[in-house]
Amino acid sequence: MSVLICLQILSLAAILSIILFRKYLFSYSSEKGKNIATKEDIAEITQKVEEVKSTYIEELERLKVELSLLSKKHSILFDEKIRVFKKLQKGLVDFKKYCEASLGTHGNQGEFHPNLDVLDKNIYRSSLSHLIELHEIEQEDFIFLSDQSRKILSEINTDLSIMCSMELAMVGNEHDPMIMGSVPTVYESAMEKIDNCLFSLFKELEFPLDNPLKNIAPEGAAHGTRKSKVGGLNQAEAPA
């Protein structure tokens, strides 16, 4: 009887051991499966991160190349704009020098005022020649001029064309008081318009500066002289 009981107890113990072992084995397998799944998830996430990173780097490099090309394009265009402005500036400054010399020749500006006799020989001696030169610059380099710049040049051409008619009328009529009386006013107005044209073109270059042609402090007042602006440069002249 006691042997039978012992056998039963051993059987129950064996069954219990098998149950516990199976439970442990299932738990171990499940945990190991989770670990394998976690590693696979991490690998997949890492792969996706690297793909996004690679795409981002490629896009960034593409944008850098595009910005570099755009910057070079703007730099070239701006350099050409500066070149054209310098040509226009020289043409306008020479035009103003001519007007001032004409004013000294045909007006009563005093012996120290510039006149046509001392004007640089490389500067044209007629307003028509100066207007033609400005028009040729505009035609040759119009691609580098904005609509506003072309409008400014068109306005100066219209405003100063009256000088051509006046100078034609002056030929053979140097002693006509009606014609000669209007000469100083026309040339003074022309110089003011040229200054305004220079300033307007200067603003077209988008420099954040004030008008460089105005508010120039007078000098030489103690000697009874005043300063005249010639293309941004001062030149002494005697009082009228």
C-alpha positions as a Markdown table, in Angstrom:
| # | Residue | x | y | z |
|---|---|---|---|---|
| 1 | Met | 0.0 | 0.0 | 0.0 |
| 2 | Ser | 2.8 | 2.4 | 0.9 |
| 3 | Val | 4.6 | 1.6 | -2.3 |
| 4 | Leu | 1.5 | 2.4 | -4.3 |
| 5 | Ile | 1.2 | 5.7 | -2.6 |
| 6 | Cys | 4.8 | 6.5 | -3.2 |
| 7 | Leu | 4.4 | 5.7 | -6.9 |
| 8 | Gln | 1.4 | 8.0 | -7.1 |
| 9 | Ile | 3.3 | 10.8 | -5.4 |
| 10 | Leu | 6.2 | 10.3 | -7.8 |
| 11 | Ser | 3.9 | 10.3 | -10.7 |
| 12 | Leu | 2.2 | 13.5 | -9.6 |
| 13 | Ala | 5.6 | 15.1 | -9.0 |
| 14 | Ala | 6.8 | 14.1 | -12.5 |
| 15 | Ile | 3.6 | 15.5 | -14.1 |
| 16 | Leu | 4.0 | 18.7 | -12.1 |
| 17 | Ser | 7.6 | 19.0 | -13.1 |
| 18 | Ile | 6.7 | 18.5 | -16.8 |
| 19 | Ile | 4.0 | 21.1 | -16.5 |
| 20 | Leu | 6.4 | 23.6 | -14.9 |
| 21 | Phe | 9.1 | 22.9 | -17.5 |
| 22 | Arg | 6.7 | 23.4 | -20.4 |
| 23 | Lys | 5.5 | 26.7 | -18.9 |
| 24 | Tyr | 9.1 | 27.8 | -18.4 |
| 25 | Leu | 10.1 | 26.7 | -21.9 |
| 26 | Phe | 7.1 | 28.6 | -23.4 |
| 27 | Ser | 7.9 | 31.7 | -21.4 |
| 28 | Tyr | 11.6 | 31.5 | -22.5 |
| 29 | Ser | 10.7 | 31.0 | -26.1 |
| 30 | Ser | 8.2 | 33.9 | -26.0 |
| 31 | Glu | 10.8 | 36.3 | -24.4 |
| 32 | Lys | 13.4 | 35.2 | -26.9 |
| 33 | Gly | 11.0 | 35.9 | -29.7 |
| 34 | Lys | 10.3 | 39.4 | -28.3 |
| 35 | Asn | 14.0 | 40.1 | -28.2 |
| 36 | Ile | 14.5 | 38.9 | -31.8 |
| 37 | Ala | 11.5 | 41.0 | -32.8 |
| 38 | Thr | 12.9 | 44.1 | -31.0 |
| 39 | Lys | 16.2 | 43.7 | -32.7 |
| 40 | Glu | 14.5 | 43.4 | -36.1 |
| 41 | Asp | 12.4 | 46.5 | -35.3 |
| 42 | Ile | 15.5 | 48.5 | -34.3 |
| 43 | Ala | 17.3 | 47.4 | -37.5 |
| 44 | Glu | 14.3 | 48.4 | -39.6 |
| 45 | Ile | 14.0 | 51.8 | -37.9 |
| 46 | Thr | 17.8 | 52.4 | -38.3 |
| 47 | Gln | 17.5 | 51.6 | -42.0 |
| 48 | Lys | 14.6 | 54.0 | -42.4 |
| 49 | Val | 16.5 | 56.8 | -40.5 |
| 50 | Glu | 19.6 | 56.2 | -42.7 |
| 51 | Glu | 17.4 | 56.4 | -45.9 |
| 52 | Val | 15.8 | 59.7 | -44.7 |
| 53 | Lys | 19.2 | 61.0 | -43.7 |
| 54 | Ser | 20.6 | 60.1 | -47.1 |
| 55 | Thr | 17.7 | 61.7 | -48.9 |
| 56 | Tyr | 18.0 | 64.9 | -46.8 |
| 57 | Ile | 21.8 | 65.1 | -47.6 |
| 58 | Glu | 21.1 | 64.7 | -51.3 |
| 59 | Glu | 18.4 | 67.4 | -51.3 |
| 60 | Leu | 20.7 | 69.7 | -49.3 |
| 61 | Glu | 23.5 | 69.3 | -51.7 |
| 62 | Arg | 21.1 | 69.9 | -54.6 |
| 63 | Leu | 19.9 | 73.1 | -53.0 |
| 64 | Lys | 23.5 | 74.2 | -52.4 |
| 65 | Val | 24.3 | 73.8 | -56.0 |
| 66 | Glu | 21.2 | 75.7 | -57.1 |
| 67 | Leu | 21.9 | 78.5 | -54.7 |
| 68 | Ser | 25.5 | 78.7 | -55.8 |
| 69 | Leu | 24.5 | 79.0 | -59.5 |
| 70 | Leu | 21.8 | 81.6 | -58.6 |
| 71 | Ser | 24.3 | 83.6 | -56.6 |
| 72 | Lys | 26.8 | 83.5 | -59.5 |
| 73 | Lys | 24.1 | 84.5 | -61.9 |
| 74 | His | 23.1 | 87.5 | -59.8 |
| 75 | Ser | 26.7 | 88.4 | -59.3 |
| 76 | Ile | 27.4 | 88.5 | -63.1 |
| 77 | Leu | 24.2 | 90.5 | -63.8 |
| 78 | Phe | 25.1 | 93.0 | -61.0 |
| 79 | Asp | 28.6 | 93.4 | -62.4 |
| 80 | Glu | 27.2 | 94.1 | -65.8 |
| 81 | Lys | 24.7 | 96.5 | -64.3 |
| 82 | Ile | 27.6 | 98.4 | -62.6 |
| 83 | Arg | 29.5 | 98.4 | -65.9 |
| 84 | Val | 26.6 | 100.0 | -67.8 |
| 85 | Phe | 26.0 | 102.5 | -64.9 |
| 86 | Lys | 29.6 | 103.6 | -65.1 |
| 87 | Lys | 29.2 | 104.3 | -68.9 |
| 88 | Leu | 26.0 | 106.2 | -68.2 |
| 89 | Gln | 27.6 | 108.1 | -65.4 |
| 90 | Lys | 30.5 | 109.2 | -67.5 |
| 91 | Gly | 28.1 | 110.2 | -70.3 |
| 92 | Leu | 25.9 | 112.2 | -67.9 |
| 93 | Val | 28.9 | 113.8 | -66.1 |
| 94 | Asp | 30.4 | 114.9 | -69.4 |
| 95 | Phe | 27.0 | 116.2 | -70.5 |
| 96 | Lys | 26.8 | 118.3 | -67.3 |
| 97 | Lys | 30.4 | 119.6 | -67.8 |
| 98 | Tyr | 29.3 | 120.7 | -71.3 |
| 99 | Cys | 26.2 | 122.5 | -69.9 |
| 100 | Glu | 28.3 | 124.2 | -67.3 |
| 101 | Ala | 30.9 | 125.3 | -69.8 |
| 102 | Ser | 28.2 | 126.5 | -72.2 |
| 103 | Leu | 26.6 | 128.5 | -69.3 |
| 104 | Gly | 30.0 | 130.1 | -68.7 |
| 105 | Thr | 30.4 | 131.0 | -72.3 |
| 106 | His | 26.9 | 132.3 | -73.0 |
| 107 | Gly | 26.0 | 133.6 | -69.6 |
| 108 | Asn | 27.4 | 136.2 | -67.2 |
| 109 | Gln | 29.1 | 133.8 | -64.8 |
| 110 | Gly | 32.4 | 135.5 | -64.3 |
| 111 | Glu | 35.9 | 134.9 | -65.6 |
| 112 | Phe | 36.6 | 132.0 | -63.2 |
| 113 | His | 33.6 | 129.9 | -64.4 |
| 114 | Pro | 34.3 | 127.0 | -66.7 |
| 115 | Asn | 33.7 | 127.8 | -70.4 |
| 116 | Leu | 33.8 | 126.1 | -73.8 |
| 117 | Asp | 37.4 | 127.3 | -74.4 |
| 118 | Val | 38.8 | 125.3 | -71.5 |
| 119 | Leu | 36.4 | 122.3 | -71.8 |
| 120 | Asp | 38.1 | 118.9 | -72.3 |
| 121 | Lys | 38.6 | 118.3 | -76.0 |
| 122 | Asn | 37.2 | 114.7 | -75.6 |
| 123 | Ile | 33.8 | 116.1 | -74.4 |
| 124 | Tyr | 31.2 | 116.7 | -77.1 |
| 125 | Arg | 30.4 | 120.4 | -77.9 |
| 126 | Ser | 26.6 | 119.9 | -78.5 |
| 127 | Ser | 23.7 | 118.6 | -76.5 |
| 128 | Leu | 22.6 | 116.5 | -79.5 |
| 129 | Ser | 25.8 | 114.6 | -79.5 |
| 130 | His | 25.5 | 113.9 | -75.8 |
| 131 | Leu | 21.9 | 112.7 | -76.1 |
| 132 | Ile | 22.9 | 110.4 | -79.0 |
| 133 | Glu | 25.7 | 108.9 | -76.9 |
| 134 | Leu | 23.3 | 108.2 | -74.0 |
| 135 | His | 20.8 | 106.7 | -76.4 |
| 136 | Glu | 23.5 | 104.4 | -77.9 |
| 137 | Ile | 24.5 | 103.2 | -74.5 |
| 138 | Glu | 20.9 | 102.4 | -73.7 |
| 139 | Gln | 20.5 | 100.5 | -77.0 |
| 140 | Glu | 23.7 | 98.5 | -76.6 |
| 141 | Asp | 23.1 | 97.5 | -73.0 |
| 142 | Phe | 19.4 | 97.5 | -72.7 |
| 143 | Ile | 19.3 | 93.9 | -71.5 |
| 144 | Phe | 21.1 | 95.0 | -68.3 |
| 145 | Leu | 18.8 | 98.0 | -67.7 |
| 146 | Ser | 15.6 | 97.7 | -65.7 |
| 147 | Asp | 12.4 | 99.2 | -67.0 |
| 148 | Gln | 12.8 | 101.9 | -64.4 |
| 149 | Ser | 16.3 | 102.7 | -65.7 |
| 150 | Arg | 15.1 | 102.9 | -69.3 |
| 151 | Lys | 12.2 | 105.2 | -68.2 |
| 152 | Ile | 14.7 | 107.5 | -66.4 |
| 153 | Leu | 16.9 | 107.7 | -69.6 |
| 154 | Ser | 13.8 | 108.3 | -71.7 |
| 155 | Glu | 12.7 | 111.2 | -69.5 |
| 156 | Ile | 16.1 | 112.8 | -69.5 |
| 157 | Asn | 16.2 | 112.6 | -73.3 |
| 158 | Thr | 12.7 | 114.2 | -73.5 |
| 159 | Asp | 13.6 | 116.9 | -71.0 |
| 160 | Leu | 16.9 | 117.9 | -72.6 |
| 161 | Ser | 15.8 | 117.7 | -76.2 |
| 162 | Ile | 14.7 | 121.3 | -76.0 |
| 163 | Met | 18.4 | 122.2 | -75.7 |
| 164 | Cys | 19.0 | 120.9 | -79.2 |
| 165 | Ser | 16.4 | 123.3 | -80.6 |
| 166 | Met | 17.8 | 126.2 | -78.5 |
| 167 | Glu | 21.3 | 125.5 | -79.8 |
| 168 | Leu | 20.2 | 125.4 | -83.4 |
| 169 | Ala | 18.4 | 128.7 | -82.9 |
| 170 | Met | 21.6 | 130.2 | -81.4 |
| 171 | Val | 23.5 | 129.6 | -84.6 |
| 172 | Gly | 23.8 | 133.0 | -86.3 |
| 173 | Asn | 21.7 | 134.6 | -83.6 |
| 174 | Glu | 24.2 | 135.1 | -80.8 |
| 175 | His | 23.2 | 138.7 | -80.4 |
| 176 | Asp | 19.5 | 138.1 | -80.3 |
| 177 | Pro | 18.5 | 139.1 | -76.7 |
| 178 | Met | 15.3 | 137.1 | -76.8 |
| 179 | Ile | 17.1 | 133.9 | -77.6 |
| 180 | Met | 20.2 | 134.5 | -75.6 |
| 181 | Gly | 18.2 | 135.6 | -72.6 |
| 182 | Ser | 16.8 | 132.1 | -72.1 |
| 183 | Val | 20.2 | 130.3 | -72.4 |
| 184 | Pro | 21.3 | 130.4 | -68.7 |
| 185 | Thr | 17.9 | 129.1 | -67.5 |
| 186 | Val | 17.9 | 126.2 | -69.9 |
| 187 | Tyr | 21.5 | 125.1 | -69.1 |
| 188 | Glu | 20.9 | 125.5 | -65.3 |
| 189 | Ser | 17.7 | 123.4 | -65.6 |
| 190 | Ala | 19.6 | 120.8 | -67.7 |
| 191 | Met | 22.3 | 120.4 | -65.0 |
| 192 | Glu | 19.7 | 119.9 | -62.3 |
| 193 | Lys | 17.9 | 117.3 | -64.4 |
| 194 | Ile | 21.2 | 115.5 | -65.0 |
| 195 | Asp | 21.9 | 115.4 | -61.3 |
| 196 | Asn | 18.4 | 113.9 | -60.7 |
| 197 | Cys | 19.0 | 111.3 | -63.4 |
| 198 | Leu | 22.3 | 110.3 | -61.8 |
| 199 | Phe | 20.7 | 109.9 | -58.4 |
| 200 | Ser | 17.8 | 107.9 | -59.8 |
| 201 | Leu | 20.1 | 105.6 | -61.6 |
| 202 | Phe | 22.2 | 105.3 | -58.5 |
| 203 | Lys | 19.1 | 104.2 | -56.6 |
| 204 | Glu | 18.5 | 101.6 | -59.2 |
| 205 | Leu | 21.7 | 99.9 | -58.1 |
| 206 | Glu | 19.9 | 99.3 | -54.7 |
| 207 | Phe | 22.6 | 100.9 | -52.6 |
| 208 | Pro | 21.1 | 102.0 | -49.2 |
| 209 | Leu | 22.6 | 105.5 | -49.3 |
| 210 | Asp | 21.3 | 109.0 | -49.5 |
| 211 | Asn | 21.5 | 111.2 | -52.6 |
| 212 | Pro | 25.3 | 111.7 | -53.0 |
| 213 | Leu | 24.7 | 114.7 | -55.2 |
| 214 | Lys | 22.8 | 116.9 | -52.7 |
| 215 | Asn | 23.6 | 118.5 | -49.3 |
| 216 | Ile | 27.2 | 119.1 | -50.3 |
| 217 | Ala | 28.5 | 121.7 | -47.9 |
| 218 | Pro | 29.6 | 124.9 | -49.7 |
| 219 | Glu | 33.2 | 125.9 | -49.5 |
| 220 | Gly | 35.2 | 129.0 | -50.4 |
| 221 | Ala | 32.5 | 131.3 | -49.1 |
| 222 | Ala | 35.1 | 133.4 | -47.4 |
| 223 | His | 36.6 | 134.2 | -50.8 |
| 224 | Gly | 33.3 | 135.1 | -52.3 |
| 225 | Thr | 33.0 | 131.9 | -54.3 |
| 226 | Arg | 30.5 | 129.1 | -54.3 |
| 227 | Lys | 30.7 | 125.4 | -55.2 |
| 228 | Ser | 29.0 | 123.8 | -58.2 |
| 229 | Lys | 28.3 | 120.1 | -58.2 |
| 230 | Val | 29.7 | 118.4 | -61.4 |
| 231 | Gly | 28.7 | 114.7 | -61.3 |
| 232 | Gly | 29.1 | 114.5 | -57.6 |
| 233 | Leu | 32.4 | 116.5 | -57.7 |
| 234 | Asn | 32.7 | 120.1 | -56.6 |
| 235 | Gln | 34.2 | 122.8 | -58.8 |
| 236 | Ala | 34.7 | 126.4 | -57.7 |
| 237 | Glu | 32.9 | 129.1 | -59.6 |
| 238 | Ala | 32.7 | 132.8 | -59.1 |
| 239 | Pro | 29.3 | 134.3 | -58.0 |
| 240 | Ala | 27.1 | 135.6 | -60.8 |
